[in-house]
Amino acid sequence: MEHLLEVCVDSVESAKLAQQGGADRIELCANLIIGGTSPTPALVKAVLEQVDIPVNVLLRPRFGDFCLTD
């Protein structure tokens, strides 16, 4: 069974370091300190220009769970 290493990052610098360290793909977020939210379009563009591995973008408008109403 093949395993992939996906690294969660929130900056161009950490994306480049993840790639250099052997990551197979990146999960791009913002605000990792609170569990992650969607990154800005500018950050997505900058990361895509700097790495050659696949990038998955986290889509979460706010921190916390995914339950918005009762």
WOURJO-V458444 format. One record per residue. RES is the residue in one small letter. OMEGA is omega as a letter, one per 30 degrees, with the letter a starting at -180 (999 if undefined). Layout:
res	omega
RES	OMEGA
RES	OMEGA
This chain:
res	omega
m	l
e	l
h	l
l	l
l	l
e	a
v	l
c	a
v	l
d	l
s	l
v	a
e	a
s	l
a	l
k	l
l	l
a	l
q	l
q	a
g	l
g	l
a	l
d	l
r	a
i	l
e	a
l	a
c	l
a	l
n	l
l	a
i	l
i	l
g	l
g	l
t	a
s	l
p	l
t	l
p	l
a	l
l	l
v	a
k	a
a	l
v	l
l	l
e	a
q	a
v	a
d	l
i	a
p	l
v	l
n	a
v	l
l	l
l	l
r	a
p	a
r	l
f	a
g	a
d	a
f	l
c	a
l	l
t	l
d	999
